Amino acid sequence: MLPNADSIARTRTSGKAPEGRLPVSEEQLRTAPSGDLFGLTQNAGMGWRASEIGRDPFLIVSTSGGLRDADDSPIALGYHTGHWEIDKLVRAAAETFTANKALPFAVSCSDPCDGRSQGTQGMFDSLPYRNDAAITMRRLIRSLPRRKGVLGIATCDKGLPATLLALAGSSDLPGVIVPGGVTLPAPGAEDAGKVQTIGARFAHGNITYDYAVDMGCKACGSPGGGCQFLGTAATSQVVAEALGMSLPHSALCPSGEPVWFDLAKRSALALLNLSAKQIPLREILCDKAIENALHVHAAFGGSTNLLLHIPAIAHAAGLRLPVVEDWTRANRATPRLVDALPNGPRNHPTVQVFMAGGVPEVMLHLREMGLLHLDALTVTGQTLGQNLDWWERSELRSATKQRLSELDKVDPDAVIFGPDKARAAGYSSALVFPTGNIAPDGSVIKATAIDPSLIDPHNRYLHTGRARVFSRESDAIQAIKKKEAGGIEQGDVIVLAGCGPAGTGMEETYQLTSALKHLPWGKHIPILTDARFSGVSTGACIGHVGPEALAGGPVGKLRDGDLIEIRVDRNELSGSIHFIGTDPKQQLAPEEGAAVLAERAINPILAPHPNLPADTRLWAALQAASGGTWAGSVYDVDKIVATLEAGRQALAKKRS
């Protein structure tokens, strides 16, 4: 570890200055800020050609992570495949800027892996990270004062929402999002969602040790891209395109493939075009774009985590935040038109959704239904309606579908289909927002992900069972894995409380839902929690229960053995979750149950996790003052300042 003299013997103490002259006039020397001039000096110092250092700068902000050698072998790993390859997109975009006489700059703010964090305390930083990254990205954007536009390149669960927030909060500039794409499936292997359940399945003897360790190595058919299912990462890509912030047919592009590189180049050209035409993002990201995104989200059956991200994007752009009524209206009007993991029934991987036509193909159906604002402007510089006219008659549309048929023997119309086929097949809309005496502020369930065998002839899910209350996800997963007495039994209702923002940073609990999905009796176990779920979660899992337990919510007053009634109507898109007493023979009316809960103290097992980071505690307090999770877990500066000022005055009055 101690140095020898070899390296110092080769170390210089001076170097050769760059050749050339600053491309500035005498007037610029007199009047330009010193930062502009020193910026040119820095450009030359980094080796750019002196004659070109004064070109218009364009910034590329990415979530690139890890370090690869020239032959693509890893030198230092990234956290996940989603950011492992996107430095190649950065390079392709930068070369395009240079070839078009612009000056590219590239910075990165990498992102965590929710899959890597599942079941660990790393999940305490997952959702709070989104705000931190968006702030950092916006600071980086502002720190290049002369930038003419911003290209955001990102892929996964928190990195892409953060990038969307960063560009939405910089909407005075031209901006384009490049979705970083998806991982290819591997023939004969499990997908990246199912493979996360090998521990639970092995514990119950459903798979062998050899099978588990074999499958655990083979889920990724390519080294880059977001997971192969329509989780939060893939849904965020879909939403970016639906908002008009990405080029047509960009979401879910297969990472590392020729079409993926082409996307980066065309996105750079689109940004140059927006800059030349002086079209800032505020002309694209508008209320109509938000409404379009809600309908596209419903048509895809997207992740419930977008309930946190779309309002946050709207807030960053200074737009009206969508509320529960907006989500419900969009879902009632829009049947699910996509068969993709994890919604089924055939569970096509996301690359097949892309090859079946992706977002523009779905939008053609939504256009026929009259659900889109076709006059909304997009980053092509044209309206959504003009983009769809191009897509409908494009050679690309027919070529992608033909390629899917040739390679995978899959009918594109079985992946993306029209509303008549969707309704005939019983593909109801995805999201339902149950309320009740357990969730007076609301909750959310992806109703399409409930096992079909549990749905009655009226398209309803009805369940009454006894509560098994946990305050730690680790305790709940151990109870699921446990075979002997004390384990979860068929018909129980798992209640995971105290895991909202104040308890664990509103952790994601895919470890539970994935285990139940792949256990034979797991479909009979619903989950209620004030935490959230991965976009790949399936089953009767109800999250975002509000108010959260540690804010006095009734969910925090439940006890083991309490009877819970769950009703979800997939036709009416309505639902309820009620505490109905403790005696099956003398069930309480919802109002009576509410009165009992009101008299109860909080369950004594509930408390903030002792290892909750101070950073996350601060995030929880700030987002609570800003409206909480149903407002997108944003930082509303005016509300935070008002709350702090009221607290300061109250403390001053108390001292006096």
ABEGO torsion letter per residue (X at the ends): XBBBAAAAAABBABBBBBBEBBBBBAAAAAABBAAAAAAAAAAAAAGBBAAAAABBBBBBBBABBEBBBAAGBBABBBABAAAAAAAAAAAAAAAAAAAAGBBBBBBBBBBBBAAAABGBAAAAAAAAAAAAAAAAAAAAAAABAABABBBBBBABAAAAAAAAAAAAAAAABBBBBBBAEBBBBBBGBBBAAAAAAAAAAAAAGABBAAAAAAAAAAABABABEBBABBBAAAAAAAAAAAAGABBBGABGBBBGBAAAAAAAAAAAAAAAAAAAAGBBAAAABBAAAAAAAAAAAAAAGBBAAAAAAAAAAAAAAGBBBBBAAAAAAAAAABBBABBBOAAOAAGBBAAAAAAAGEAAAAAAAAAAAGABBAABBBAAGBBAAAAAAAAAABAAAAAAAAAAAAAAGBBAAAABBBAAAAAAAGBBBABBBBBEAABAAEBBBBAAABBAAABBAAGBBBBBBBBBBBABAAAAAAAAABABBGBBBBGBBBBBBGABAAAAGGBBAAAAAAAAAABAAAAABBBBBABBBBAABBEBBBBGBOBBAAAGBAAAABBBGBBBBBBBBAAAGBBBBBBAEABAABBBBAAAAAAAAAABBBBAABBBBAABBAAAAAAAAAAAAAGEAAAGGBBBAAAAAAAAAAAAAAAAAAAX
